[in-house]
Amino acid sequence: MSAQEFDVVIYGATGFTGKLVAEHLMRVYGAEGELRWAMAGRDEEKLKVVRNDIGASYKLPIIIAGAHDSNALDALAHRTRVVITTVGPYQRYGEGLLAACAKAGADYVDLCGEPNWMADMIAKYDKVAKESGARIVFSCGFDSIPFDCGVWFLQREAQARFGQPLRDVRGRVRKMKGTFSGGTMASMLATFEAMKVDPSLASRMTDPFVLSPERLAPQPNGDTVTEDTDINSWAAPFVMASINTKNVHRSNALAKYPYGKDFTYSEMMMTGGGAKGKQRAKSLQSSSNMQRTLLGFAPTRMLLTQFVLPKPGQGPNLEQRENGMFDVLYVGTTADGRSLRASVCGDKDPGYGSTSKMISEAALTLKDTSRQTTPGGVWTPAAAMGDALIARLQEKAGLTFKLEN
């Protein structure tokens, strides 16, 4: 039994995704079993409603702490082994809790897909976390667990089969049914707002090594329509590649370059073969370019926020979440031309159903990972937990990792 009162605290349990995390822990682990967990947020009455809605007893602990209340956040961090936070955009609401965990030695997982903020937090708190023993792990949802761990899985299989890493890996979203979360959309909008204030931040978004300690091999351009003749499909830009690619390269660096220092990675969306596939890829590329242009105008961002995009705390209904899925293909090639393929699939919609399970199980994997194996610092999911996380995701979170050749 650890000295902390709780194994896990869910911060932001009254939000849409936070409540799904609480539902998952309640369904899989119960409220009074071996797992000691609590819910936290700024509104006690709303937390009580969530506790009732998920079928937990009144004994499930509730902690009150606002995102900018440093004293309350410090107290929270000292009471638990791991904090799960779903409160974003993290560049607006995340630093206080992260700082509290880094100082207290509490482990921390989030859903962050905001590379500008992540780079700042690495520079500011990596040393603090190393000294306290806190393991800070960003991007533990759809961005970037399936992609980060998918590459890790494929590379581990390549080492076992070929005795060498895959120099070049392509991630291709083969199929996806579902939606991105309101929190993800809010984070994207907050990033655009930050770039309007400081245009220099835009270069970070296009730098695949912005989260890594050094810049290595030139990387493929994932913003250009590409024909993958070996899988008989065209490929178009994928919206989450801007964060996933950065996490993959950071994993390689943190693990001391098991993929090699000449490793390249691209991530796109498959559109099918032939003329129809090419046309669909071009259409998706044009749509992506138009969205970026429109998001550059403040009136457009205001209209999207007020009338179009899901807001934080909103999301699809149970049927939509249950009927969602994702399927990502990975194709890798060694320096001497040998190839290997694998896939990662999820059984729920990516932005909510799968994400809530992934972050929950990432937190519990981290709880069970020794600090000799993973010491304090700012980590990625694959580098921090690797094979243990993949095994747990397959057992508890509805993901499958498998070779395809």
C-alpha positions in Angstrom: 0.0 0.0 0.0 1.5 3.4 -1.0 1.6 6.3 1.3 -0.8 8.3 -0.9 -4.5 8.2 -0.1 -5.5 7.4 -3.7 -4.2 5.4 -6.7 -5.9 7.7 -9.2 -7.8 11.0 -9.2 -9.8 12.0 -12.2 -9.5 15.8 -12.6 -12.4 17.2 -14.7 -14.9 14.4 -14.0 -17.8 16.7 -14.7 -16.8 17.2 -18.3 -18.0 14.9 -21.1 -14.8 12.9 -21.4 -14.0 13.0 -17.7 -17.4 11.5 -16.9 -16.7 8.7 -19.5 -13.4 8.0 -17.7 -15.3 7.8 -14.4 -17.8 5.4 -16.0 -15.0 3.2 -17.2 -13.3 3.0 -13.8 -16.6 2.3 -12.2 -17.6 -0.4 -14.7 -14.2 -2.2 -14.7 -12.9 -1.6 -11.2 -15.9 -0.5 -9.0 -15.9 2.2 -6.5 -14.7 0.3 -3.4 -12.5 -2.4 -4.8 -8.7 -2.6 -4.7 -8.3 0.5 -6.9 -8.6 3.6 -4.7 -9.8 6.4 -6.8 -11.6 9.8 -6.5 -13.1 12.5 -8.7 -12.0 16.1 -8.7 -13.2 19.4 -10.1 -14.2 22.9 -9.2 -18.0 22.2 -8.7 -19.0 20.0 -5.8 -22.6 19.7 -6.7 -21.8 18.7 -10.3 -19.4 16.1 -9.0 -22.1 14.6 -6.8 -24.4 14.4 -9.9 -21.7 12.5 -11.8 -21.1 10.2 -8.9 -24.8 9.4 -8.8 -25.1 9.0 -12.6 -22.3 6.5 -12.8 -23.9 4.4 -10.1 -21.2 5.0 -7.4 -22.1 5.2 -3.7 -21.8 8.4 -1.8 -18.6 7.1 -0.3 -16.7 7.6 -3.6 -14.5 10.6 -2.6 -14.8 14.0 -4.2 -12.0 16.7 -4.2 -12.7 20.3 -4.9 -10.0 22.2 -6.8 -10.1 25.0 -9.4 -7.7 25.0 -12.3 -6.0 28.2 -11.1 -6.2 27.4 -7.3 -2.5 26.5 -6.7 -3.0 25.6 -3.0 -5.9 23.2 -3.8 -4.0 21.6 -6.7 -0.9 21.1 -4.6 -3.0 19.4 -1.9 -4.6 17.2 -4.6 -1.2 16.2 -6.1 0.0 15.1 -2.6 -3.0 12.8 -2.1 -2.6 10.5 -5.2 -0.2 8.4 -7.1 -1.6 9.3 -10.5 -3.7 12.2 -11.8 -5.9 11.8 -14.9 -6.8 15.3 -16.3 -9.3 15.9 -19.1 -9.5 19.6 -18.5 -8.4 21.5 -21.6 -7.4 23.4 -23.6 -4.3 22.7 -21.5 -2.5 25.9 -22.6 -5.3 27.7 -20.7 -6.1 25.4 -17.8 -3.3 22.8 -17.6 -0.1 24.3 -16.2 -1.2 24.6 -12.6 -2.0 20.9 -12.1 1.0 19.8 -14.1 3.3 22.0 -12.0 1.7 20.6 -8.8 2.3 17.0 -9.9 5.8 17.7 -11.0 6.7 19.3 -7.6 4.9 16.6 -5.5 6.2 13.6 -7.4 2.7 12.6 -8.5 2.3 10.9 -11.9 0.2 12.7 -14.5 -1.6 11.7 -17.7 -3.6 14.0 -20.0 -5.2 14.2 -23.5 -3.0 17.1 -24.7 -2.6 17.6 -28.5 -1.1 21.1 -28.2 2.6 20.9 -29.2 3.4 24.5 -28.5 2.3 24.2 -24.9 3.9 20.7 -24.5 7.3 22.0 -25.7 7.0 24.9 -23.1 6.1 22.4 -20.3 9.0 20.1 -21.2 11.4 23.0 -21.0 9.9 24.2 -17.8 9.2 21.1 -15.8 11.2 18.1 -17.1 14.0 18.8 -14.6 11.6 19.4 -11.8 9.8 16.1 -12.5 13.1 14.2 -12.8 14.1 15.5 -9.3 10.7 14.6 -7.7 10.2 11.3 -9.5 6.9 12.5 -11.2 6.2 10.8 -14.6 4.4 13.4 -16.8 2.8 11.7 -19.8 1.1 13.8 -22.5 -1.3 12.7 -25.2 -2.9 9.6 -23.7 -6.0 9.5 -25.9 -6.6 9.0 -29.6 -3.8 11.5 -30.0 -1.4 9.9 -29.7 -1.6 6.4 -28.1 -2.6 4.3 -31.2 0.0 6.0 -33.4 2.8 6.2 -30.8 2.3 2.7 -29.6 1.5 1.4 -33.1 5.0 2.4 -34.3 6.5 1.0 -31.1 4.8 -2.3 -31.7 5.9 -2.5 -35.3 9.5 -1.6 -34.5 9.6 -4.2 -31.7 8.4 -6.8 -34.1 10.9 -5.7 -36.7 13.8 -6.1 -34.3 12.5 -9.6 -33.4 12.1 -10.7 -37.0 15.0 -8.8 -38.8 17.4 -7.9 -36.0 17.2 -4.3 -37.1 14.7 -1.4 -37.0 12.5 -0.1 -39.7 14.2 3.0 -41.1 11.0 4.3 -42.7 7.4 3.9 -41.3 4.2 5.1 -42.7 1.0 5.4 -40.6 -2.1 5.3 -42.6 -5.6 5.8 -41.2 -7.4 3.1 -43.1 -10.9 3.6 -41.6 -12.4 5.8 -38.9 -15.9 6.2 -37.7 -16.7 8.8 -35.0 -15.8 12.3 -34.1 -13.1 14.3 -32.5 -13.9 15.6 -29.1 -15.1 19.1 -28.3 -12.0 19.4 -26.1 -9.8 18.6 -29.1 -11.5 21.2 -31.2 -11.2 23.8 -28.4 -7.4 23.0 -28.2 -7.0 23.5 -31.9 -8.8 26.9 -31.7 -6.7 27.9 -28.7 -3.6 27.1 -30.6 -4.7 29.2 -33.6 -5.4 32.1 -31.2 -1.9 31.7 -29.7 -0.3 31.8 -33.1 -2.2 35.0 -33.9 -0.6 36.6 -30.9 2.8 35.1 -31.5 3.3 34.1 -35.2 6.7 32.5 -34.4 4.7 29.6 -32.8 3.6 28.5 -36.3 7.1 27.1 -37.0 6.7 24.7 -34.1 3.6 23.2 -35.6 5.5 22.2 -38.7 8.7 21.0 -36.9 8.5 17.2 -36.4 11.3 17.4 -33.7 9.9 20.3 -31.6 9.4 17.9 -28.7 12.7 16.1 -29.2 16.1 17.0 -27.9 17.7 17.0 -31.4 16.7 17.3 -35.0 17.6 14.4 -37.1 16.7 13.0 -40.6 14.5 15.1 -43.0 10.9 13.9 -42.8 8.3 13.2 -45.5 5.8 15.9 -46.3 2.4 14.7 -45.0 0.6 17.7 -46.4 1.0 16.6 -50.0 -1.3 14.0 -51.7 0.8 10.8 -52.0 0.4 7.5 -53.9 1.3 4.4 -51.9 1.6 1.9 -54.7 2.6 -1.0 -52.3 -0.8 -0.8 -50.6 -2.8 0.3 -53.7 -4.0 3.6 -52.2 -3.7 7.3 -52.3 -3.2 9.2 -49.1 -4.4 12.7 -48.0 -3.3 14.9 -45.0 -4.5 13.7 -41.6 -5.5 16.3 -39.1 -3.9 14.7 -36.0 -0.5 14.1 -37.7 0.8 17.4 -36.5 0.9 16.1 -32.9 1.3 12.4 -33.5 4.4 12.6 -35.5 6.1 14.8 -32.9 5.3 12.3 -30.2 6.6 9.4 -32.2 9.9 11.1 -32.7 10.1 12.0 -29.0 9.5 8.4 -28.1 12.4 7.4 -30.3 14.7 9.9 -28.6 13.5 9.1 -25.0 14.1 5.4 -25.7 17.7 6.1 -26.9 16.9 5.8 -30.6 15.8 2.1 -31.0 14.3 3.2 -34.4 17.6 4.7 -35.5 18.7 8.2 -36.0 17.8 8.1 -39.7 14.2 7.1 -38.9 11.4 8.7 -40.9 7.7 8.7 -40.2 4.7 10.0 -42.1 1.0 9.9 -41.1 -1.9 10.3 -43.5 -5.4 9.1 -44.3 -6.0 6.4 -47.0 -8.5 7.3 -49.7 -8.4 4.2 -51.9 -6.7 3.3 -55.2 -7.1 4.5 -58.8 -8.6 7.7 -60.1 -11.3 7.8 -57.5 -8.8 7.5 -54.7 -6.6 10.2 -56.1 -9.6 12.6 -56.5 -10.8 11.9 -53.0 -7.3 12.6 -51.7 -7.1 15.9 -53.6 -10.5 16.9 -52.3 -9.5 16.2 -48.7 -6.3 18.1 -49.1 -8.2 21.1 -50.5 -10.7 20.9 -47.7 -7.8 20.8 -45.2 -6.2 23.8 -46.7 -9.5 25.7 -46.7 -10.1 24.9 -43.1 -6.6 26.2 -42.1 -7.3 29.4 -44.1 -10.7 30.0 -42.5 -9.4 29.3 -39.0 -6.9 32.1 -39.6 -9.8 34.6 -39.4 -11.2 35.5 -36.0 -14.8 35.9 -37.2 -14.7 32.3 -38.6 -13.3 31.0 -35.3 -16.0 32.7 -33.4 -18.8 31.3 -35.6 -17.3 27.8 -35.4 -17.1 28.0 -31.6 -20.7 29.3 -31.2 -22.6 27.4 -33.8 -20.7 24.5 -35.4 -18.1 22.7 -33.4 -18.9 20.6 -30.4 -18.0 22.5 -27.2 -16.0 21.0 -24.3 -18.5 19.0 -22.2 -20.5 18.0 -25.3 -20.3 14.8 -27.3 -22.0 12.0 -29.1 -24.6 9.8 -27.5 -24.1 6.2 -26.3 -25.2 4.6 -29.6 -22.8 6.8 -31.6 -19.9 6.1 -29.3 -20.6 2.3 -29.4 -20.8 2.2 -33.2 -17.6 4.1 -33.7 -14.2 2.6 -34.5 -10.8 3.2 -36.0 -8.3 1.2 -38.0 -4.7 2.4 -38.6 -2.2 0.6 -40.9 1.5 0.8 -40.4 3.9 0.0 -43.2 7.7 -0.1 -42.4 10.8 -0.8 -44.4 14.3 -1.6 -43.3 17.4 0.1 -44.7 18.0 -3.1 -46.8 14.5 -3.2 -48.2 12.6 -5.7 -46.1 9.1 -4.7 -45.0 6.6 -5.3 -42.3 3.0 -4.3 -41.7 0.8 -4.0 -38.6 -2.5 -2.5 -37.7 -4.0 -0.9 -34.6 -7.8 -1.0 -34.2 -10.2 0.4 -31.7 -13.7 -0.8 -30.9 -15.3 2.6 -30.1 -15.4 6.0 -31.6 -11.9 7.5 -31.4 -12.6 10.9 -29.7 -14.7 9.7 -26.7 -15.4 6.0 -26.3 -11.8 4.8 -27.0 -10.1 7.8 -25.7 -11.7 7.5 -22.2 -10.6 3.9 -22.0 -7.1 4.6 -23.3 -6.3 7.4 -20.8 -7.8 5.3 -17.9 -5.6 2.3 -18.7 -2.6 4.4 -19.4 -2.9 5.9 -15.9 -3.2 2.4 -14.3 -0.3 1.1 -16.4 1.8 4.0 -15.2 0.8 3.3 -11.6 2.1 -0.3 -12.0 5.3 0.7 -13.8 8.3 0.9 -11.4 10.3 4.1 -11.2 13.4 2.1 -11.9 11.9 1.2 -15.3 10.5 4.7 -15.9 12.0 7.4 -13.8 10.7 10.9 -13.3 10.5 13.3 -16.3 8.2 14.3 -19.2 7.4 11.2 -21.3 5.4 9.9 -24.2 3.0 6.9 -23.8 5.2 4.4 -25.7 8.5 5.5 -24.2 7.1 5.5 -20.6 5.1 2.3 -20.8 5.7 0.5 -24.1 4.8 -3.2 -24.1 3.0 -3.1 -20.8 0.7 -0.4 -22.0 0.0 -2.3 -25.3 -0.9 -5.4 -23.3 -3.2 -3.5 -21.0 -4.9 -1.7 -23.9 -5.7 -5.0 -25.5 -7.0 -6.5 -22.3 -9.0 -3.6 -21.0 -9.5 -0.9 -23.6 -10.8 -2.7 -26.7 -7.7 -2.1 -28.8 -6.0 -4.7 -31.0 -2.3 -4.7 -32.2 -1.5 -7.3 -34.8 0.9 -8.0 -37.7 -0.5 -8.2 -41.2 2.3 -10.0 -43.0 
